Amino acid sequence: MLPLYLSIEGLYSYQSKQEIDFTALTAAGLFGIFGKVGSGKSTILEAITFALFANTNRLNSNNRAYNMMNLNSNQLRIEFHFIGKENKKYSFEASWRRNSKQFEKVTTPVRKAYVFEGDEKIPLESTDAETILGISYKNFNRTVIVPQGQFKEFLELKGAERSGMMKELFNLDHYDLFYKVASLSKETELKLQNISGAVQTLEDYTEESIAELLLQLENEQLKLQEVTNTHQQLDQQHQKLLEVQQFHKEIAIQKQAFAQLSAEQGTIENLKKQILLFQKVDRIFKHALDNLADLQTEEFQLTQDFAQTKHQLNAVHTALLTANSAYKIVEQDFNQLDNKRIAVEDMRNIVHILKLQIDIKKEAERLANGQIVLQGVDQQILNKQTLVQEKQQEITNLKASRVASSLLMTINDWYSKQEQYIKTQHDLEADLKIKRKDYQDIILQFEKESLTPTSWREKLTEDEKSASILLERIQSDENKIQVKQQLANFSHALTAGEACPLCGSEHHPHIMQTEDVSEQLVKLKSEKTHLQETILQIQQRQQRFIQLDANLITLQRDIDKSVEKLNTLMIEFNHHLTQFTWTNFQHNDRTSFDQWKLQAESIEQACTLAESTLAAIQKELDDLKIKKEKYSNGLNSIALTKSTLEGRSSIHEQLIKRLKLSEFEQFEISEIEILITQSLQSIDHIDQEYSRLLNEINQFNISIASLSTTSNTLETQLKNKQSKITLQQKLLEELLQQNDFVSLDAVKEILKQQYDLEKEELRIKRFEEHFAIVKANLVQLEQKINQEAVDISQITKISQDLQLAKEAKEMLIGQLQSLKDQILISKKRYAEKVELQIAFDKLALRNKNLSILSNLFKGNGFVDYISTQYLEDLCHIANHRFERLTRGHLKLIINSENDFEVMDHLNGGKSRSVRTLSGGQFFQASLCLALALAESTRSLNQNEKNFFFIDEGFGTQDTESVNLIFETLNALHKENRIVGIISHVDELQERIPVSVKIVKDEDLGSLILHDF
């Protein structure tokens, strides 16, 4: 993770919105966040962790939202931008508000997460930062942001807890294969059981059973062939008999049909004659009769229309006479409408004038009241101007007795700096005294053992060398005596005639005579043991004095630096004393200055109060002037309105034409408006009635003209139709005479029969065709029977024999198909059985291998082994820095229980618990492990750069260790790693290139100041 931007508002001591741009800080590689205790430094880390994980170390979830919010703020908001996995930019936000009615109630915190695509923020479905960072909240606080007091937590974790943390950080869960193997093993056993059961169900399917079925199939096929031949012969005989039998049936049917058709033949002939007569009459009379009927229908319709038109014309004449009478009456009133409309307009102008007179009276009263108020404001302005002059004189007098603030600040700074010099001198002298005492204590340890800091190394080396030479001499003597003792043992064991174990000779003329050396060997061993203990003691003294010498050198260097600082301080202090030039005060007593300062402050306060009062009076005076201008403008506006109203009233008086204003002054406006409404209603009624009657008369005249024309036209058409009817009747009489018909009624009776000619002709045609076909079929069937010489009485016996043969054939076919199905199933089941057996053998082997793997992965043993390897690699990386910081004296190692220990090179390389480390050494070890963790997890986070925060810890380091630590931290920038330091120690700020400072204002809360 790489932070980019953070804004905080309303969180703990942060009252107003404060922002940190991390881009400039992280670019330096090493940056700091400084401030006094309680200023709000660690709140920055809490803001980041709450935005990401909705969790903090300071508070539990009980009423946390209320306790986190600043008491002077109504809302809390956190916004954090950072670079996460795959170098994507993310934004996490958290906010909630205070209830406006209940101070102790706050809304539920709302968290949102976004990913940036260009400049656009795309919302994420989940606000779980663990999926983006690949690390939980707890481990985030151990490896990325290390809150105050938790920097050493990773070092102090128990083995099991640390293994769990390593699993999460390095994603070691994929090495936890026990449950996967157990699942596979269970799945394999289940498959084995299923296959075993399936194989048992297929035991009867063998190659021998399949061969037996094939032989049985061959025999059944031969039987089927014999039965099939018999069946075919019987079927041919049976078909021949059925064919002859069918001929006899068809002859009977055809004879019956022929008889029916012969009986129907007379009816068909009679129908043909009737249709011919109908067709003749239809052809000669149908058209003429239809024309006559159409002419008579049209004559009747014209007669009806003519009578109706005559009736309508008479009614319109009567209505026209009535409308003309009413029109003459209304016309007189219509001619007086213009005079009535002028009277209405005059009354409207009179109403406007009366309303304007009311408004003019109101504006006149407002104008009079406003002039009175304006006179009062003028008097208040005069009073305030007098007060301003008096207060200005008072301020002039106070400023004359005022003390220059620059002088006051200069003297105050001189005294403050003097006090700081004295305090620093005292602290340096106390520290120098302690260091000199420690130095003398170490010198005394040298003197107690008759050694000096300059010669102890040569003296102990010489003692060790002398003891080693003596030890070698004793060892040589011991070897010689042991050889003699062994030779003596050989010589005592020699026997005449037996081979010597050394030379192999059987003759021993001069056997060696020796004395007993056992006492000498015991004495030499005792001396040798004593010398070995002496050398070990000398080596232990060397290790102890190496440490004492290193401490002595460090103390001497610190003493020299302290003396140098003290001398420099005294020179600066003496120079500071020479800068005291104020004769009214004493440089070693600031009491008189403090009294003078109080007087100056009192005058300054009085001056400030007077200026504040003057400003308030001046503001009141300005407000009064604004009020006066506002009132003046208002009065001018009222006067202008009054003048405008009077002008409008004069215009309306000029518009009155017939009526007199004086006649209506005693009337109420509502009464005049009623008269106007009534007059308008009367005008509208007369106008509408006149228009209606005029329109009616016009419509009646148009209707009379139209109806007269229609009546004449209908009369002419009626006479023409009557002439045509007479001519058509003469034509029909001539046709009757020409075709020998008695009358038109006889013709009409023939036409009433309504034959469907097409249908009847088709019926006659089909009858004739059917009659011919039946007759021909009857002759043909009788010829076929005469040609066939078959005994039809044998058909019953042949049918029975055929049925028996058919049943025998079908039974054999069924048996044959059953055998084929059995063979097919047997072959399929046998193939399945072979495949299952092969699969069973494979699964049995797999199950055996899985059982072996299950034993290997049981109890997280494999994961713990991998975790240990990662932890040892982590320890190896951390030791590159830790050994350098401890000058090669200490080294981190992992014991058999996965706990951290230190190998102490000053004590013979023996190991001890990390809990025995001093506070400074523990911080160094924690820092080195944190750096190693950051380096190891860098690839997991897929970031080009890696980052973590350190909150406090440097106060436990000496100057040289701090130098080494900062040299290490500065070198991280070259490795694309970034470190942020949070501290209240101001001296550290000089060592860090860029930083921000947190200051706490009593009114504004915590503020963030950028130092770049």
C-alpha positions, 0 to 999 in steps of 0.5 A: 500500500502507498498512501496518496491523500488523507482528509480528516474532519470532526475526528477526536481533536480534529475539529475542522477539515485537515488534509495531508498530501502524501505524494510529496512526503513519500517521494522523499522516502523518509518523512515524519509527522511531529507534534507534542503529546496529545496533539493528534499524531496517532489519530492520523493512523486511526483515521487510516485504519478506520477508513480501511477496516472500520476498526481502531485500537483506541475504542471498542464498538460500544458507542464508538461513533459518538466517542470518536466525534469531536464535541464541537463538530456536527459531522465526522468525515474521513477520506483516504486515497492510496495505491493498492494491488496492481498499482490501482488507485483506491479511495475509502471514505467514512462519515456520520453526523450528530443528531440535531435534536439529541447531542449524544446521538449520532447516525450509523457510520457509512463507509464507501469504497471506490477505484479510480479509472482515470479521474472518475471514481467507480464505486466498489460493491464491497468496502472490505479492504482486506481483499484489496490489500491482502492483509487483515486489520490485525496484521495490517497493524503489525506490518504496515501501520504500527500504532503506538505501543504495538511495534514490538507485538510481532516479536512477542507473539507466541509460536502458534499466533505467529504461524497464523500471522505468517499463513495470512501474510504469505498466503500459506493456506494453499499448503494446508492440504490435509483436508483436501487430501481427506476429501479426496480420500473420502471421495475415492473410498466412496467411488471404490464402494460404488464400483465394488457393488457394481462389479458384484451385480455383474458377476453372472456376465461372462464370456461362456454365458455369452457363447451359450446364448449365441448357439441357442440363437442359431438354432432358433433362427433355423426353426424360424426359417421353416415356419416362415416357408409354410406360412408363405404358402398358406398365405398365397392360397388364402389370398386367392380364395379371398379375392374370389370371395370379394368378387361375389360380394361386389357383384351382389352390391353392383346388382343392388345399385343397378336396381336402385338407379333404374327406379330413379331414372324416370324422376331424372327424365322429368326433372330435365323437362322442367329445367328446359321450360324454366330456362326458356321462360327465364330467357324471354320474360325475366329481363322485361319483368324485372324492368317493369318492377324497377320502374313501378318501385321508382314511381312509388318512391317519387310519389312519396318524396313529392308529397313530403317536399310539399309539406316541408315547404308549407311549414317553412313559409309559416315559420318565416312569417313568425320570425319576421314579426319578432325581428321588427320588435328586437330591431328597435332595441338593437339600434340603441346598443351603442348608447348603452355601451358608452354608458357602461364605459363611463361607469367603468371609468368612474369605478377606476376614479373612485378606487384611485381616490382611496389609494391616493388618500392612503399614500398621503397618510403614509407620506406624513407618517414617514416624514415624522420617522425620518426626523427621529433618525436624523436626531439619532445620527447627531447623537452618535456622531457626538459619541464617535468624536468623544471615543476617538479622543479617548483612543488618541490619549491611550495610544500616547501612553502605549508601549511598542509591542516589538520592544516588549517582545524583544525583552520577553524573548531575551528573558525566555532564551536566558531561562532556556540556556540555564535549563539546558546547562543544568540538564547537560551538567546532570547528564555529564555527571552521570556519564562520568560516574558510569565511566569511573565505575568501569575504570574501577572494574578494570582496577579491581582485576589489576588491569588498565583500559589500555593494557588489558587486552595484551595482558589477558592475551599473554595469560591465555597464551602462557596457559595454552603453552603449558596445556600443550606441554602437559598434553605431550607428557600425558601422551608419552606416559600413555604410550609407556603404559600401553607398552608395559601392558603388551610386555606383561602379556608376552608368553614364550612361543606366542607371537608378539602383537607388535612385531609378530616374533615368537622369541622374547629375549629382552622383555621391557621392564617398566614402573607404574605410571598411573599416579603420574597420569592422574596428576597430569589429567588434574593439571590439564583440567585446571588449565582448561578451566583457567583458559575458559575463565580468561576467554570469559574475562576477555568477552566481558572486558570487550563489552566494558571497553566498548562501553568505555569508548562510547561513554568517553565519546559521549562525555567529550560531546557533552563537554563540547556542547556545554562549552558551546552553550556557555559561549552562547550564554555569555554572548547572550548576556552582552545583548542585554541593553535595557537599563530600566531592568536587571538581567538576572531578575525579570520581576520589574519587567513582568510588572512593566509588561502587565501595565503595558498589556493593561494599556493595550487591552484598554486601547483594544476595548476602546477601539472595539467600542468605537468600531461598534458605535461607528457601525451603529452610525453607519447603520443609521445613515443607511436607515435614513437613506432607506427612509428617504428613498421610501418617502420619495417612492410614496410621493411618486406613487401618489403623483402617479395615482393622481395622473391616472385619475385625471385621465379617467375623468377625461374619458367620461363621455355622457355620465357625470362623476358627481352623480355617482360619488354617493354610490358604493363601488360595488353598486356601480359594478352591479349596474355595469354587469346588468347593462352588459348582460342586457346588451349581450342579450339584445345582440344575441337575439338580433343575430339569432333572428336575422340568421333564422330569416336568412335560413328560412329564405334559403330553405324555401328556395331549395324546397321549391326547386326540389318539388318541381324536379320531383314532379317532372321525374314522376311523369317520366316514370309513368310514361316508361311503365306504360311502354314496358306493359305493352312490350310484355303483352307482345311477348305473351302472344308470340310464345303462346303463354296465356297470361303473365301470372302463368309466367310468374308461377314458372319463374317462382320455382327458383331452380339451382340450374348448375346444381341440378345439371350436375346432379343429372350428369352424375346420375347418368355417369354412375348408371353407366359405370355400375352397368359396366362393372357388373358385366366385368365382375361376372366375366372374372368369376367365370374365368376363376376355377376355385372352390370357395368352400375351402376358405375356412380351413385355409384361414385356420391353418394360416392363423396357426402358422402365423402364431408359430412364426410370431412366437419364434420371432419373439423368442429370437428377439429376446435372445438377441436382446439378452446377447446385447445386454450380456456383451454390454454388461461384460464390457462395463464389468471389465471397465469397472474392474480397471477403474477399481484397480486405479482407484485402489492405487490412488486410495493407497497413495492418498492414505500416505499423503494424509499421514504426511499432512496431518495436524498442520505439520506441513504448513507449520514446516513451510511457515518455519521456512518463511520465518527463518528466511524473514529472520535471515533478512532481518539479521542483515540490519540487526547485526549491523545495528548491534555492532555484530554483538547480537543475532536473531534466531528461531528456536524449535518452538518457532519463538524468537531468540537472540544469539549473544556473540559477547557470551560465547554465541549462546542464545537467550530469549528476546525478552531479555533485550533492553528497550533500545535493542528490542526496538532495533529488533522490531524495526529490522523484522518490520523492514524484513516483513515489508520486503517479503510481502512486497511481491504479494501486494504487487506494488512497485513501492512498499510503505509502513509507519513507525509510531514512536520508539526512538527515545530508547536509542543512544546517539550512535544507534539513532545514526545507524537506524536513520542511515538504514531508513534513508537507504530504503529509498533506493530499494523503493521502500518508504517509511513514515515516522511519528514522534514528539521528539523535535530533535528528530525533525532535523534528521528527516528531509520532509515532515508535517507538524501537528499543533493543537489550538484551544479554539480550532482543535488539531491543525496540520502544518506542512513543512515542505 
